[in-house]
Amino acid sequence: MAGKAVRDVKLWSPTVRWEERPNGEFVIWREDPLGPYPDKMNERLLHWARVAPDRTWMADREGTGEWRKVSYREAVDAVERIAQFLLDLGLSPENPLVILSENSIEHALMALGAQHVGVPSAAVAPTYATISADFGKLHDIARQITPGLVFADDAAAFRKAVDTAFGADMPFAAMRNIPDDRAQMFSFDEILKTKPTDAVTAAFDAVGPDTVAKFLFTSGTTGSPKAVIQTQRMLCSNQEQVADCYAYFRDEPPILVDWAPWNHTAAGSKCFNLVIYNGGTYYIDRGKPSPALIGQTIANLRDVAPTWYFNVPAGYEMLIQAMREDEALRKNFFKDLKMLMYAGAGMAQHTWDALLDLSEMTIGEHVPLATGIGSTETAPFALFCTDPQDKPGNIGIPGQGVIMKLVPIDEKYELRLKGPNVTPGYWRNEKLTREAFDDEGFYRIGDAVKFAVPYDPRKGFYFDGRIAENFKLQTGTWVAVGVLRAQIVNQFGGLIRDAVITGENRAELGALAVPFMPALRKLLGGADDLTDEQVVAHPQVRAAIAERLKEHQAQASGSATRVMRIMLMTDPLRFEKGEVTDKGSINQRAVLAHRGDLVEALYADVQGVIKVGKELAA
């Protein structure tokens, strides 16, 4: 970005301090203190309903029809009605609300209605109910949090899952297709007819910083989902940290166009709440970064100009292709945009460069493009980078009130975090809670980092892999899996979306790669008549992959960074097995656990394996 004009955007002005301990640890913090924040998030919702009652809080649509909009005043009215209904039903932290629904206005209102009166909600991925035969994950969730009500958008679509996993006598609410043969069944329209009483006010007044606002579920490689406690203190302090970083929000309420699912912390906590905290407007994008649904995202971005935008790298790849061919889309997208954020996977250099080039082409300057790091357990904002960079990857410095600890482990620094935004633990699981924190109370996030500039925390850090993903080759050499995955995706120039690195206790590294089918089809001039399997097996595609692999090997510094063989996977990664999230993030360990046959095939040199180095393409 050197020498290029950058859009003038009001961001934070941090002062970083640190100490190096005799044992090699670093402790890093911000000298500028965290500002005051409310005791509960709905205080901000009520504030904006008073200050800007007619401003649109949230809008939704399907296709290219008219946006259905809800103002802040209308939102508060609905929230109080829902709150009364939930109180009447006897919901509590011991019997919370489960939301089994895609993002929608009704989903948002149910969640806010619950937290308004101290009832936690838990947004659960709808795919747990639609692609699973035994609803195993839902059974686990039901046992952990013992809900008092399940809400879904379509009662007919989710009835079997609800009755099987939660019980046929579980109170069930939905927006449409309400059955008349089920007890304890409520329609959303019926809920909105509830008249709030003084009980709502009293319950709202009783909500404080330590009240559980919601549960968010995370899962390991093969284990059950874990209910991460999200308190009001976590969410509110985190939004004050966000507002400090994106300082222009104080003067200009943000406008978001966002598709990411609310059962994940990135959208469900950060994006959802930054709109409420700063009086902004949330346009629900029913598109996704997939060939089938990216058209909806493009239509929405032609219509609404965001001021802050989040996506995963694969989503940006698709937007880049569209913006190169659609000037109107490009102009509307960049018109008011103050910041681009990516997360969920490492961004390739060509994607980074293309976004900045399109920005400069459209508005004559670069829109800041950045990332950070955090987790469900940190609410999620923890570190962020606002300094201009020439390449992707710098995750920045801690937010106000966040303390970092770097612990040297196996020539790496393990990152640990402490702050008001960090969870108190996992619901009804003392063992997991104890294991998550060290003896100084720092949360073990499980990531390794390295200094962007040696021993100068002010310049930020680079992600250096997940501690649990890293492994050793036969030689005893450690492999930094996360870093290598990002490198190989970058070096393959958009032909693959991600890669799972193999080679633990083997002589050399391999990769199971997720192909980016639009790019491979483009390589073949469209290839509309070919299946994905035929495209992947095409000699021209194999030759292009082999050439990229050869270039990757030439740039590698040693065996721990040099992939020798690769296989393109055509069988989709399985959400219900934990291999991929509905945001598109891959779980390396889960894929290796479930696809051992592919790993064996990769090293057995069967058909489909591409090798270069000692041998040319097989």
C-alpha positions as CSV (number, residue, x, y, z in Angstrom):
1,M,0.0,0.0,0.0
2,A,3.1,2.2,0.1
3,G,2.7,5.4,-2.0
4,K,-1.0,4.8,-2.5
5,A,-3.7,7.1,-1.2
6,V,-5.8,5.6,1.6
7,R,-9.3,6.8,2.3
8,D,-9.3,9.1,5.3
9,V,-11.2,7.1,8.0
10,K,-11.4,8.0,11.7
11,L,-9.9,5.0,13.6
12,W,-8.3,4.4,16.9
13,S,-5.1,6.1,18.2
14,P,-3.7,3.4,20.5
15,T,-0.8,3.4,22.9
16,V,0.7,0.0,23.4
17,R,2.8,-1.0,26.5
18,W,4.5,-4.3,27.3
19,E,6.9,-6.1,29.5
20,E,9.2,-9.0,28.8
21,R,9.4,-11.5,31.7
22,P,12.5,-13.4,32.7
23,N,10.9,-16.7,31.5
24,G,10.6,-15.3,28.0
25,E,6.9,-14.4,28.2
26,F,5.5,-11.1,27.0
27,V,2.6,-9.3,28.5
28,I,1.1,-6.6,26.3
29,W,-1.7,-4.1,27.0
30,R,-3.1,-0.7,26.0
31,E,-2.2,2.3,28.0
32,D,-5.4,4.1,26.8
33,P,-8.1,2.7,29.0
34,L,-11.4,1.2,27.9
35,G,-14.3,3.7,28.1
36,P,-17.5,3.3,29.9
37,Y,-20.1,0.9,28.5
38,P,-23.7,0.0,29.5
39,D,-24.7,-2.8,31.8
40,K,-26.8,-4.5,29.2
41,M,-27.0,-4.3,25.4
42,N,-30.7,-3.5,25.2
43,E,-30.0,-0.2,26.9
44,R,-28.6,0.9,23.6
45,L,-31.6,-0.4,21.7
46,L,-33.9,1.7,24.0
47,H,-31.5,4.7,23.6
48,W,-31.8,4.7,19.8
49,A,-35.6,4.1,20.0
50,R,-35.7,7.4,21.9
51,V,-33.1,9.3,19.9
52,A,-33.8,8.1,16.4
53,P,-37.1,6.2,16.6
54,D,-37.9,6.1,12.9
55,R,-34.4,5.1,11.8
56,T,-34.3,1.6,10.2
57,W,-32.7,-0.9,12.6
58,M,-33.0,-4.0,10.4
59,A,-34.2,-4.8,6.9
60,D,-34.7,-8.1,5.1
61,R,-35.8,-9.4,1.7
62,E,-35.7,-12.3,-0.6
63,G,-34.6,-11.9,-4.1
64,T,-34.8,-8.3,-5.5
65,G,-38.1,-7.4,-4.0
66,E,-38.8,-4.5,-1.6
67,W,-36.9,-4.4,1.6
68,R,-39.1,-5.1,4.7
69,K,-37.8,-2.6,7.3
70,V,-38.2,-2.4,11.0
71,S,-37.5,0.9,12.8
72,Y,-35.9,1.2,16.3
73,R,-39.3,2.2,17.8
74,E,-41.0,-0.8,16.2
75,A,-38.2,-3.1,17.3
76,V,-38.6,-2.1,21.0
77,D,-42.3,-2.5,20.8
78,A,-41.9,-6.1,19.5
79,V,-39.1,-6.9,21.9
80,E,-41.2,-6.0,24.9
81,R,-44.1,-8.1,23.7
82,I,-41.9,-11.1,23.1
83,A,-40.3,-10.5,26.5
84,Q,-43.7,-10.7,28.2
85,F,-44.5,-13.9,26.3
86,L,-41.3,-15.6,27.4
87,L,-41.8,-14.6,31.0
88,D,-45.4,-16.0,30.9
89,L,-43.9,-19.2,29.5
90,G,-41.5,-19.4,32.5
91,L,-38.2,-19.2,30.5
92,S,-35.1,-18.5,32.5
93,P,-31.3,-19.2,32.4
94,E,-32.0,-22.8,33.4
95,N,-34.6,-23.1,30.6
96,P,-33.5,-20.7,27.8
97,L,-34.7,-20.1,24.2
98,V,-33.3,-22.1,21.3
99,I,-33.4,-20.4,17.9
100,L,-33.3,-22.9,15.0
101,S,-33.5,-20.5,12.1
102,E,-31.6,-18.6,9.4
103,N,-31.0,-14.9,10.0
104,S,-34.3,-13.0,9.9
105,I,-35.9,-10.0,11.5
106,E,-38.0,-12.4,13.6
107,H,-34.9,-14.3,14.7
108,A,-33.4,-11.1,15.8
109,L,-36.5,-9.9,17.7
110,M,-36.8,-13.2,19.5
111,A,-33.2,-13.1,20.7
112,L,-33.5,-9.5,21.8
113,G,-36.8,-10.2,23.5
114,A,-35.2,-12.9,25.5
115,Q,-32.1,-11.0,26.6
116,H,-34.3,-8.0,27.5
117,V,-35.6,-9.9,30.5
118,G,-32.6,-12.0,31.4
119,V,-33.4,-15.1,29.4
120,P,-30.5,-16.4,27.4
121,S,-31.0,-17.5,23.8
122,A,-28.9,-20.0,21.8
123,A,-28.9,-19.6,18.0
124,V,-28.2,-23.1,16.5
125,A,-27.2,-23.8,13.0
126,P,-30.4,-24.9,11.1
127,T,-28.2,-27.4,9.2
128,Y,-28.1,-29.5,12.4
129,A,-31.8,-30.1,11.8
130,T,-31.8,-30.4,8.0
131,I,-28.8,-32.6,7.0
132,S,-28.6,-34.9,10.0
133,A,-30.4,-38.2,10.1
134,D,-30.3,-38.7,13.9
135,F,-30.1,-35.1,15.1
136,G,-27.2,-36.0,17.3
137,K,-25.9,-32.5,17.8
138,L,-29.3,-31.2,18.7
139,H,-29.7,-34.0,21.3
140,D,-26.3,-32.8,22.8
141,I,-27.5,-29.2,22.8
142,A,-30.8,-30.2,24.5
143,R,-29.0,-32.0,27.2
144,Q,-26.6,-29.2,27.9
145,I,-29.0,-26.2,28.1
146,T,-32.4,-27.8,28.7
147,P,-34.4,-25.2,26.7
148,G,-37.9,-24.0,27.6
149,L,-38.8,-23.0,24.0
150,V,-37.6,-23.6,20.5
151,F,-38.2,-21.1,17.8
152,A,-37.9,-21.8,14.0
153,D,-38.9,-20.0,10.9
154,D,-40.8,-22.9,9.3
155,A,-42.6,-25.3,11.7
156,A,-43.2,-28.0,9.1
157,A,-39.5,-28.1,8.1
158,F,-38.2,-28.3,11.6
159,R,-41.0,-30.2,13.5
160,K,-39.3,-33.6,13.2
161,A,-36.0,-32.3,14.5
162,V,-37.7,-30.5,17.4
163,D,-39.9,-33.4,18.4
164,T,-37.0,-35.9,18.1
165,A,-34.2,-33.9,19.8
166,F,-36.2,-31.7,22.2
167,G,-39.4,-33.7,22.7
168,A,-42.9,-33.6,21.3
169,D,-44.0,-31.7,24.4
170,M,-41.4,-29.0,24.0
171,P,-43.0,-25.5,23.5
172,F,-42.4,-24.6,19.9
173,A,-42.9,-21.3,18.1
174,A,-42.6,-20.6,14.4
175,M,-43.3,-18.0,11.7
176,R,-45.2,-20.1,9.2
177,N,-46.7,-23.5,8.5
178,I,-48.1,-23.8,12.0
179,P,-49.5,-27.3,12.6
180,D,-52.9,-27.6,14.3
181,D,-52.2,-31.1,15.8
182,R,-49.3,-30.2,18.1
183,A,-49.7,-29.1,21.7
184,Q,-47.6,-26.1,22.9
185,M,-47.4,-24.6,19.4
186,F,-47.2,-20.8,18.9
187,S,-47.1,-18.6,15.9
188,F,-44.9,-15.5,15.8
189,D,-47.9,-13.4,15.0
190,E,-49.6,-14.7,18.1
191,I,-46.6,-13.9,20.3
192,L,-46.7,-10.3,19.1
193,K,-50.2,-9.9,20.4
194,T,-48.9,-10.3,23.9
195,K,-49.3,-7.1,25.9
196,P,-46.3,-6.2,28.1
197,T,-46.8,-5.5,31.8
198,D,-44.7,-4.1,34.6
199,A,-43.1,-7.5,34.9
200,V,-41.1,-6.7,31.7
201,T,-39.8,-3.5,33.2
202,A,-38.9,-5.2,36.5
203,A,-37.1,-8.1,34.7
204,F,-35.2,-5.6,32.5
205,D,-34.1,-3.6,35.5
206,A,-32.8,-6.8,37.1
207,V,-30.5,-7.6,34.2
208,G,-26.9,-6.7,34.9
209,P,-23.4,-7.2,33.6
210,D,-23.1,-10.8,34.8
211,T,-26.4,-11.9,33.4
212,V,-26.1,-14.5,30.7
213,A,-27.2,-12.9,27.4
214,K,-26.9,-16.0,25.3
215,F,-25.0,-19.2,24.6
216,L,-22.9,-19.8,21.5
217,F,-21.9,-23.3,20.5
218,T,-18.4,-24.3,19.4
219,S,-17.2,-27.8,18.7
220,G,-13.9,-29.6,18.5
221,T,-12.9,-32.3,16.1
222,T,-15.3,-34.9,17.0
223,G,-16.8,-33.8,20.3
224,S,-20.2,-32.4,21.3
225,P,-20.9,-28.7,20.8
226,K,-19.8,-26.7,23.8
227,A,-22.0,-23.9,25.2
228,V,-19.9,-20.8,25.6
229,I,-21.4,-18.4,28.1
230,Q,-21.9,-14.9,26.7
231,T,-22.6,-12.3,29.5
232,Q,-23.9,-8.8,29.1
233,R,-20.5,-7.5,30.3
234,M,-18.8,-9.5,27.5
235,L,-21.0,-8.2,24.8
236,C,-21.2,-4.5,26.0
237,S,-17.5,-4.2,26.7
238,N,-16.6,-5.7,23.4
239,Q,-18.8,-3.2,21.5
240,E,-17.0,-0.4,23.3
241,Q,-13.7,-1.9,22.2
242,V,-15.1,-2.1,18.6
243,A,-16.4,1.5,18.7
244,D,-13.0,2.7,19.8
245,C,-11.3,0.9,16.9
246,Y,-13.8,1.9,14.2
247,A,-14.1,5.4,15.7
248,Y,-16.1,6.8,12.8
249,F,-19.1,4.8,14.1
250,R,-19.4,7.5,16.8
251,D,-20.2,10.1,14.1
252,E,-21.7,7.9,11.4
253,P,-24.0,5.0,12.4
254,P,-22.8,2.0,10.5
255,I,-24.7,0.4,7.5
256,L,-24.1,-3.3,7.1
257,V,-25.0,-5.7,4.4
258,D,-24.2,-9.1,6.0
259,W,-24.8,-12.7,5.2
260,A,-22.8,-14.5,8.0
261,P,-24.9,-16.7,10.3
262,W,-25.8,-15.5,13.7
263,N,-25.0,-18.8,15.3
264,H,-21.4,-17.8,14.9
265,T,-19.8,-15.1,17.0
266,A,-18.5,-12.9,14.1
267,A,-21.9,-12.0,12.9
268,G,-24.1,-13.1,15.8
269,S,-22.2,-11.0,18.4
270,K,-19.9,-8.5,16.6
271,C,-21.9,-7.5,13.5
272,F,-25.3,-7.8,15.1
273,N,-24.4,-5.8,18.2
274,L,-22.3,-3.1,16.6
275,V,-25.4,-2.0,14.7
276,I,-27.4,-1.7,18.0
277,Y,-24.6,-0.2,19.9
278,N,-24.0,2.6,17.4
279,G,-27.5,3.1,16.1
280,G,-26.9,1.7,12.6
281,T,-28.8,-0.3,10.1
282,Y,-28.4,-4.0,9.4
283,Y,-29.4,-5.3,6.0
284,I,-29.8,-9.0,6.1
285,D,-28.1,-10.6,3.0
286,R,-29.7,-13.9,2.2
287,G,-26.9,-14.7,-0.2
288,K,-23.8,-16.8,0.6
289,P,-20.3,-17.1,-0.9
290,S,-21.4,-20.0,-3.1
291,P,-22.0,-20.2,-6.8
292,A,-25.7,-20.8,-6.2
293,L,-26.3,-17.9,-3.8
294,I,-23.7,-15.2,-4.6
295,G,-26.2,-13.6,-7.0
296,Q,-28.4,-12.5,-4.0
297,T,-25.4,-10.9,-2.4
298,I,-24.5,-9.1,-5.6
299,A,-28.1,-7.8,-6.0
300,N,-28.1,-6.5,-2.4
301,L,-24.8,-4.7,-2.8
302,R,-26.0,-3.1,-6.0
303,D,-28.9,-1.7,-3.9
304,V,-27.4,-0.9,-0.6
305,A,-24.0,0.9,0.0
306,P,-22.4,-0.4,3.2
307,T,-20.1,1.7,5.3
308,W,-18.4,-1.3,6.9
309,Y,-18.2,-4.7,5.2
310,F,-17.2,-8.2,6.4
311,N,-16.7,-11.3,4.3
312,V,-14.6,-14.5,4.2
313,P,-11.9,-14.6,1.5
314,A,-13.9,-17.0,-0.7
315,G,-16.8,-14.5,-0.7
316,Y,-14.4,-11.6,-1.6
317,E,-13.1,-13.8,-4.5
318,M,-16.6,-14.0,-5.9
319,L,-17.3,-10.3,-5.4
320,I,-14.1,-9.4,-7.2
321,Q,-15.2,-11.4,-10.3
322,A,-18.6,-9.7,-10.2
323,M,-17.2,-6.2,-9.7
324,R,-14.8,-6.5,-12.6
325,E,-17.7,-7.0,-14.9
326,D,-20.3,-4.8,-13.2
327,E,-19.4,-1.1,-12.9
328,A,-22.7,-0.2,-11.1
329,L,-22.0,-2.8,-8.4
330,R,-18.5,-1.6,-8.0
331,K,-19.5,2.0,-7.7
332,N,-22.2,1.4,-5.2
333,F,-20.1,-1.0,-3.1
334,F,-17.2,1.4,-2.6
335,K,-19.2,4.7,-2.6
336,D,-19.6,5.1,1.2
337,L,-17.3,2.2,2.4
338,K,-14.9,3.1,5.2
339,M,-13.5,-0.4,6.0
340,L,-13.2,-3.9,4.6
341,M,-12.7,-6.8,7.0
342,Y,-11.9,-10.4,6.3
343,A,-11.8,-13.4,8.6
344,G,-12.5,-17.1,8.7
345,A,-9.4,-18.1,6.6
346,G,-6.2,-16.5,5.4
347,M,-6.6,-14.1,2.4
348,A,-4.5,-14.7,-0.7
349,Q,-2.2,-11.9,-1.9
350,H,-4.0,-11.8,-5.3
351,T,-7.4,-11.3,-3.5
352,W,-5.9,-8.5,-1.3
353,D,-4.4,-6.8,-4.3
354,A,-7.5,-7.1,-6.4
355,L,-9.7,-5.5,-3.7
356,L,-7.4,-2.5,-3.3
357,D,-7.0,-2.1,-7.1
358,L,-10.8,-2.1,-7.6
359,S,-11.1,0.4,-4.8
360,E,-8.6,2.7,-6.4
361,M,-10.1,2.3,-9.8
362,T,-13.5,3.2,-8.4
363,I,-13.0,6.0,-5.9
364,G,-9.3,6.9,-6.5
365,E,-8.0,5.6,-3.2
366,H,-7.8,2.5,-1.1
367,V,-10.4,1.6,1.4
368,P,-8.7,0.2,4.5
369,L,-8.6,-3.6,4.4
370,A,-7.8,-5.5,7.6
371,T,-8.3,-8.4,9.9
372,G,-7.9,-9.3,13.5
373,I,-8.2,-12.3,15.8
374,G,-10.6,-13.4,18.4
375,S,-13.0,-16.3,19.2
376,T,-16.4,-17.1,20.6
377,E,-14.8,-17.0,24.0
378,T,-13.6,-13.4,23.5
379,A,-17.0,-12.0,22.2
380,P,-15.1,-12.0,19.6
381,F,-13.1,-8.8,19.1
382,A,-9.7,-9.0,20.7
383,L,-6.9,-7.9,18.4
384,F,-7.2,-5.8,15.2
385,C,-5.0,-4.1,12.7
386,T,-5.7,-0.6,11.4
387,D,-2.2,0.4,10.2
388,P,-1.9,0.3,6.4
389,Q,-0.3,-3.0,5.2
390,D,1.2,-4.2,1.9
391,K,0.0,-7.7,2.4
392,P,-2.6,-9.6,4.3
393,G,-2.2,-11.4,7.6
394,N,-1.3,-8.8,10.3
395,I,-3.8,-9.4,13.1
396,G,-2.9,-6.2,14.9
397,I,-2.8,-5.2,18.5
398,P,-5.1,-5.6,21.5
399,G,-8.3,-3.7,21.9
400,Q,-8.7,-1.4,24.9
401,G,-9.0,-3.4,28.1
402,V,-7.5,-6.6,26.5
403,I,-4.3,-8.0,28.0
404,M,-2.2,-10.3,25.8
405,K,0.2,-12.9,27.2
406,L,2.7,-14.6,24.9
407,V,4.0,-17.9,26.2
408,P,7.0,-19.4,24.3
409,I,6.2,-23.0,23.3
410,D,8.2,-25.0,20.7
411,E,9.8,-21.9,19.1
412,K,6.4,-20.2,18.9
413,Y,4.4,-17.8,21.1
414,E,1.1,-19.2,22.3
415,L,-1.5,-16.4,22.6
416,R,-3.5,-16.0,25.8
417,L,-6.0,-13.3,26.6
418,K,-7.7,-11.5,29.5
419,G,-10.3,-8.8,29.6
420,P,-13.9,-7.9,30.3
421,N,-14.9,-9.4,27.0
422,V,-13.6,-12.9,27.9
423,T,-16.2,-15.6,28.8
424,P,-16.4,-16.8,32.4
425,G,-16.5,-20.4,31.0
426,Y,-18.7,-23.1,29.5
427,W,-22.2,-23.7,30.7
428,R,-22.5,-26.6,33.1
429,N,-19.0,-27.8,32.4
430,E,-16.5,-27.0,35.2
431,K,-13.8,-29.2,33.8
432,L,-13.7,-27.5,30.4
433,T,-13.8,-24.1,32.1
434,R,-10.8,-25.0,34.3
435,E,-8.8,-26.2,31.4
436,A,-9.5,-23.1,29.3
437,F,-7.7,-20.7,31.7
438,D,-4.1,-20.6,33.0
439,D,-3.1,-19.9,36.6
440,E,-3.2,-16.1,36.0
441,G,-6.7,-16.2,34.6
442,F,-5.7,-15.8,30.9
443,Y,-7.9,-17.6,28.4
444,R,-6.0,-20.1,26.3
445,I,-7.3,-19.3,22.8
446,G,-5.2,-22.1,21.2
447,D,-3.5,-19.9,18.6
448,A,0.2,-19.2,18.0
449,V,1.4,-15.8,16.9
450,K,4.6,-14.2,15.8
451,F,5.8,-10.6,15.9
452,A,5.3,-8.6,12.7
453,V,8.5,-6.7,13.6
454,P,10.7,-8.7,16.1
455,Y,10.0,-7.8,19.7
456,D,7.9,-4.7,18.8
457,P,4.3,-5.3,19.8
458,R,3.3,-1.9,18.4
459,K,3.6,-3.2,14.9
460,G,1.2,-6.1,15.4
461,F,1.4,-9.9,15.0
462,Y,0.9,-12.6,12.4
463,F,-1.1,-15.7,13.0
464,D,1.3,-18.6,13.4
465,G,-1.1,-21.6,13.4
466,R,-3.5,-23.4,15.7
467,I,-1.5,-25.1,18.5
468,A,-3.7,-28.2,18.2
469,E,-3.3,-28.5,14.4
470,N,0.5,-28.4,14.3
471,F,2.3,-31.7,14.0
472,K,5.8,-33.1,13.4
473,L,7.2,-34.9,10.4
474,Q,9.2,-38.1,10.7
475,T,12.3,-36.0,11.2
476,G,10.8,-34.3,14.2
477,T,10.4,-31.0,12.4
478,W,7.4,-29.0,13.5
479,V,4.9,-28.0,10.8
480,A,3.0,-24.7,11.3
481,V,-0.3,-25.9,9.7
482,G,-2.3,-22.6,9.7
483,V,0.5,-20.6,8.1
484,L,1.2,-23.2,5.5
485,R,-2.5,-23.5,4.6
486,A,-2.6,-19.7,4.0
487,Q,0.5,-19.8,1.9
488,I,-0.5,-22.6,-0.3
489,V,-4.0,-21.1,-1.0
490,N,-2.2,-17.8,-1.9
491,Q,0.3,-19.6,-4.1
492,F,-2.3,-21.5,-6.1
493,G,-3.7,-18.2,-7.4
494,G,-7.4,-18.8,-6.7
495,L,-7.6,-22.4,-8.0
496,I,-8.2,-23.7,-4.5
497,R,-10.3,-22.3,-1.7
498,D,-8.5,-24.0,1.2
499,A,-6.3,-27.0,2.0
500,V,-5.9,-29.6,4.7
501,I,-2.2,-30.3,5.4
502,T,-1.2,-34.0,5.8
503,G,2.1,-35.6,6.8
504,E,2.1,-36.2,10.5
505,N,4.8,-38.8,11.3
506,R,5.5,-39.1,7.5
507,A,8.5,-38.3,5.4
508,E,6.9,-35.4,3.5
509,L,3.9,-33.1,3.4
510,G,0.8,-33.5,1.3
511,A,-2.5,-31.6,1.0
512,L,-6.1,-32.4,0.5
513,A,-7.3,-29.3,-1.4
514,V,-10.8,-27.8,-1.7
515,P,-11.0,-26.8,-5.4
516,F,-12.5,-23.4,-6.3
517,M,-14.8,-24.8,-9.1
518,P,-15.6,-21.5,-10.8
519,A,-11.9,-20.8,-11.3
520,L,-11.3,-24.4,-12.6
521,R,-14.2,-24.2,-15.0
522,K,-13.0,-20.8,-16.2
523,L,-9.7,-22.4,-16.9
524,L,-11.5,-24.8,-19.3
525,G,-13.6,-22.1,-20.9
526,G,-16.7,-22.8,-18.9
527,A,-17.0,-26.6,-19.1
528,D,-20.8,-26.4,-18.4
529,D,-21.2,-29.9,-19.7
530,L,-18.7,-31.4,-17.3
531,T,-19.3,-32.6,-13.7
532,D,-17.1,-31.4,-10.9
533,E,-15.3,-34.8,-10.9
534,Q,-14.7,-34.5,-14.7
535,V,-13.4,-30.9,-14.3
536,V,-10.9,-32.0,-11.5
537,A,-9.7,-34.9,-13.6
538,H,-9.2,-32.9,-16.8
539,P,-5.6,-32.9,-18.0
540,Q,-5.6,-29.1,-18.4
541,V,-6.7,-28.7,-14.7
542,R,-4.2,-31.3,-13.5
543,A,-1.4,-29.6,-15.4
544,A,-2.3,-26.2,-13.9
545,I,-2.4,-27.6,-10.4
546,A,1.0,-29.4,-11.0
547,E,2.5,-26.2,-12.2
548,R,1.3,-24.3,-9.2
549,L,2.6,-27.0,-6.9
550,K,6.0,-26.8,-8.6
551,E,6.1,-23.1,-8.0
552,H,5.1,-23.6,-4.4
553,Q,7.9,-26.0,-3.9
554,A,10.4,-23.6,-5.4
555,Q,9.5,-21.0,-2.8
556,A,9.5,-23.3,0.2
557,S,12.4,-23.0,2.7
558,G,12.4,-26.6,3.8
559,S,10.5,-29.9,4.4
560,A,8.1,-28.3,6.9
561,T,6.9,-25.7,4.4
562,R,7.0,-27.8,1.2
563,V,4.0,-29.8,0.1
564,M,5.0,-32.6,-2.2
565,R,1.7,-34.1,-3.3
566,I,-1.9,-32.9,-3.6
567,M,-5.3,-34.2,-4.2
568,L,-8.4,-32.2,-5.1
569,M,-11.5,-33.2,-3.1
570,T,-14.8,-33.3,-4.8
571,D,-16.9,-34.8,-2.0
572,P,-18.2,-31.8,-0.1
573,L,-17.0,-31.2,3.4
574,R,-19.6,-32.3,5.9
575,F,-21.0,-29.8,8.3
576,E,-22.6,-32.4,10.6
577,K,-19.2,-34.1,11.1
578,G,-17.6,-30.8,12.1
579,E,-15.4,-30.7,9.0
580,V,-16.6,-27.2,8.0
581,T,-18.7,-24.5,9.6
582,D,-21.7,-22.9,7.8
583,K,-19.4,-19.8,7.5
584,G,-17.0,-21.9,5.4
585,S,-14.1,-22.3,7.9
586,I,-12.4,-25.7,7.7
587,N,-11.6,-27.8,10.8
588,Q,-8.2,-29.4,9.8
589,R,-8.3,-32.1,12.6
590,A,-11.9,-33.1,11.8
591,V,-11.2,-33.6,8.1
592,L,-8.2,-35.7,8.8
593,A,-10.2,-37.8,11.4
594,H,-13.0,-38.5,9.0
595,R,-11.1,-38.8,5.7
596,G,-8.3,-41.1,6.6
597,D,-8.9,-43.1,3.4
598,L,-8.0,-40.0,1.4
599,V,-4.9,-39.4,3.3
600,E,-3.8,-43.0,2.7
601,A,-4.7,-42.7,-1.0
602,L,-2.6,-39.5,-1.2
603,Y,0.5,-41.3,0.0
604,A,-0.3,-44.5,-2.0
605,D,0.0,-42.5,-5.3
606,V,-3.4,-43.6,-6.6
607,Q,-5.1,-42.0,-9.5
608,G,-6.0,-38.4,-8.7
609,V,-2.8,-37.6,-6.8
610,I,-0.7,-34.9,-8.3
611,K,3.0,-34.9,-7.5
612,V,5.9,-32.9,-8.6
613,G,9.5,-32.7,-7.4
614,K,11.1,-36.1,-7.6
615,E,8.5,-37.1,-10.2
616,L,6.3,-34.9,-12.4
617,A,2.5,-35.0,-12.4
618,A,1.3,-38.6,-11.8
